Amino acid sequence: MQNTSQIWNDFSESLNRYIYSYVKDTSIADDLLQETFIKIHLNLDKIKNVKSLKSWIYRIAHNIVMDYFKKQSKIKDDFIIENYSEVEEENTEHSHKDCLKPLINNLLDIYKEALMLSEINGLKQNEVAKKLNISLSGAKSRIQRGRKLLKNGFIDCCNFKLNESGYLYGSETTKDECKVCNH
């Protein structure tokens, strides 16, 4: 019988491709691969037939991917929509803050969820990781990528620029000039 290290050497690359084919995100695929191997390691003593090792490993990976999608759906339904479906006041003034919600809503769900939890709901990165059931490094990565996408959104939408320190600056546009709010 193989040990976890041998199984990693034999199957990690193909399992990672298999997981990636579902989630289409390298960071998530890496996290789910780690979760798969934790489960393999914890249950390796339970497999009796070495011939069925490969199908057993892929079944674990498949179940983890399906659990991931179930959790993502539950988070979206139960948490994000509830906590961010506030009634907006009628406001005739327009600032870059008005573009924040539409820019976040235009992001891919994995970045949107991480940013909503960290930036809008004020959770710490380790709390985001627990809420999304991902590793701390996965949460940090999603938050950083989401912030970068938001920054690019402000550059595209509001004609902001980056200063020498990498911070956004620029003048605010009117609501009529805004590419996001009028989209």
C-alpha positions as CSV (number, residue, x, y, z in Angstrom):
1,M,0.0,0.0,0.0
2,Q,1.3,3.5,-0.9
3,N,1.7,6.2,1.6
4,T,0.4,9.8,1.2
5,S,3.7,11.1,-0.1
6,Q,3.8,8.4,-2.9
7,I,0.2,9.1,-3.8
8,W,1.0,12.8,-4.0
9,N,3.9,12.1,-6.3
10,D,1.7,9.8,-8.5
11,F,-1.5,11.8,-8.6
12,S,-1.2,15.4,-7.5
13,E,-0.7,16.9,-11.0
14,S,-3.5,15.0,-12.6
15,L,-5.8,15.7,-9.6
16,N,-5.0,19.4,-9.8
17,R,-5.9,19.4,-13.5
18,Y,-9.1,17.5,-12.7
19,I,-10.1,20.0,-10.0
20,Y,-9.2,23.0,-12.1
21,S,-11.4,21.7,-14.9
22,Y,-14.4,22.4,-12.6
23,V,-13.4,25.5,-10.7
24,K,-11.4,27.4,-13.4
25,D,-9.2,29.1,-10.8
26,T,-5.7,28.1,-9.9
27,S,-5.8,29.3,-6.3
28,I,-9.1,27.5,-5.6
29,A,-7.9,24.4,-7.3
30,D,-4.7,24.4,-5.2
31,D,-6.8,24.8,-2.0
32,L,-9.2,22.0,-3.0
33,L,-6.2,19.8,-3.9
34,Q,-4.8,20.3,-0.4
35,E,-8.2,19.5,1.1
36,T,-8.3,16.3,-1.0
37,F,-4.9,15.2,0.2
38,I,-5.8,15.8,3.8
39,K,-8.8,13.6,3.4
40,I,-6.7,11.0,1.6
41,H,-4.2,11.0,4.4
42,L,-6.7,10.8,7.1
43,N,-8.6,7.9,5.5
44,L,-5.8,6.0,3.7
45,D,-5.9,3.1,6.2
46,K,-9.6,2.5,5.2
47,I,-8.9,1.5,1.6
48,K,-8.7,-2.3,1.3
49,N,-8.2,-2.8,-2.5
50,V,-5.1,-1.3,-4.0
51,K,-6.6,-1.7,-7.5
52,S,-9.4,0.8,-6.6
53,L,-6.9,3.4,-5.2
54,K,-7.2,5.7,-8.2
55,S,-11.0,5.7,-8.4
56,W,-11.1,6.2,-4.6
57,I,-8.8,9.2,-4.8
58,Y,-10.8,10.8,-7.7
59,R,-14.1,10.2,-5.9
60,I,-12.7,12.1,-2.9
61,A,-11.6,15.0,-5.1
62,H,-15.0,15.0,-6.9
63,N,-16.9,15.1,-3.6
64,I,-14.7,18.0,-2.3
65,V,-15.3,19.9,-5.5
66,M,-19.1,19.4,-5.3
67,D,-19.0,20.4,-1.6
68,Y,-17.1,23.5,-2.6
69,F,-19.9,24.5,-5.1
70,K,-22.6,23.8,-2.5
71,K,-20.8,26.0,0.0
72,Q,-20.4,28.8,-2.5
73,S,-24.1,28.7,-3.4
74,K,-25.0,28.7,0.3
75,I,-22.7,31.6,1.0
76,K,-24.1,33.6,-1.9
77,D,-27.7,32.9,-0.9
78,D,-27.5,33.1,2.9
79,F,-24.8,35.7,3.5
80,I,-23.9,38.1,0.8
81,I,-27.3,38.8,-0.5
82,E,-28.7,39.3,3.0
83,N,-25.9,41.5,4.2
84,Y,-25.6,43.7,1.1
85,S,-29.2,44.1,0.0
86,E,-29.6,47.5,1.7
87,V,-32.0,50.1,0.4
88,E,-30.1,52.9,-1.2
89,E,-31.2,56.5,-0.5
90,E,-31.9,58.7,-3.5
91,N,-28.8,60.8,-3.9
92,T,-28.2,63.4,-6.5
93,E,-24.5,63.8,-5.7
94,H,-22.1,61.3,-7.2
95,S,-18.7,60.3,-5.9
96,H,-16.3,57.4,-6.3
97,K,-18.0,55.7,-3.4
98,D,-21.1,55.4,-5.5
99,C,-19.2,53.2,-8.0
100,L,-18.0,50.8,-5.3
101,K,-21.0,48.6,-5.2
102,P,-21.4,48.3,-9.0
103,L,-17.7,47.6,-9.4
104,I,-17.8,44.9,-6.8
105,N,-20.9,43.4,-8.3
106,N,-19.1,43.1,-11.7
107,L,-16.3,40.9,-10.2
108,L,-16.2,37.2,-10.4
109,D,-18.1,35.6,-7.5
110,I,-15.0,34.3,-5.8
111,Y,-13.5,37.8,-5.6
112,K,-16.9,39.5,-4.9
113,E,-17.5,37.2,-1.9
114,A,-14.1,37.8,-0.4
115,L,-14.3,41.5,-0.9
116,M,-17.8,41.8,0.4
117,L,-16.8,39.9,3.6
118,S,-13.6,41.8,4.1
119,E,-14.2,45.3,2.8
120,I,-17.9,45.8,3.2
121,N,-18.7,43.6,6.2
122,G,-15.3,44.3,7.9
123,L,-14.2,40.7,8.6
124,K,-10.5,40.0,9.1
125,Q,-8.8,37.8,6.5
126,N,-8.8,34.8,8.8
127,E,-12.5,35.2,9.4
128,V,-13.1,35.4,5.6
129,A,-11.1,32.2,5.2
130,K,-13.3,30.4,7.8
131,K,-16.5,31.8,6.3
132,L,-15.6,30.7,2.8
133,N,-14.1,27.5,4.1
134,I,-10.7,28.1,2.4
135,S,-7.2,28.5,3.6
136,L,-5.9,31.8,5.0
137,S,-3.5,32.2,2.0
138,G,-6.5,31.5,-0.4
139,A,-8.5,34.2,1.3
140,K,-5.6,36.7,1.2
141,S,-5.1,35.9,-2.5
142,R,-8.7,36.4,-3.3
143,I,-8.9,39.7,-1.4
144,Q,-5.7,41.0,-3.0
145,R,-6.8,40.0,-6.5
146,G,-10.3,41.5,-5.8
147,R,-8.7,44.8,-4.7
148,K,-6.5,44.9,-7.8
149,L,-9.6,44.3,-10.0
150,L,-11.4,47.1,-8.1
151,K,-8.5,49.4,-8.6
152,N,-8.5,48.7,-12.4
153,G,-12.3,49.3,-12.3
154,F,-11.8,52.8,-10.8
155,I,-9.1,53.5,-13.4
156,D,-11.5,52.5,-16.2
157,C,-14.7,53.9,-14.8
158,C,-13.7,57.1,-13.0
159,N,-10.5,57.9,-15.0
160,F,-8.4,57.6,-11.8
161,K,-4.6,57.3,-12.1
162,L,-2.0,55.7,-9.9
163,N,0.5,58.0,-8.1
164,E,4.1,57.2,-7.4
165,S,3.2,55.2,-4.3
166,G,0.6,53.1,-6.2
167,Y,-2.5,54.8,-4.7
168,L,-5.4,55.9,-6.8
169,Y,-6.0,59.6,-7.4
170,G,-8.2,61.6,-9.7
171,S,-11.2,63.8,-9.9
172,E,-14.7,62.5,-9.5
173,T,-17.0,62.4,-12.4
174,T,-20.6,63.3,-12.5
175,K,-23.2,60.6,-12.5
176,D,-23.8,61.2,-16.2
177,E,-20.1,60.7,-17.0
178,C,-19.8,57.6,-14.9
179,K,-19.2,54.4,-17.0
180,V,-20.3,52.1,-14.3
181,C,-23.3,53.8,-12.9
182,N,-24.8,54.4,-16.4
183,H,-24.0,50.9,-17.7
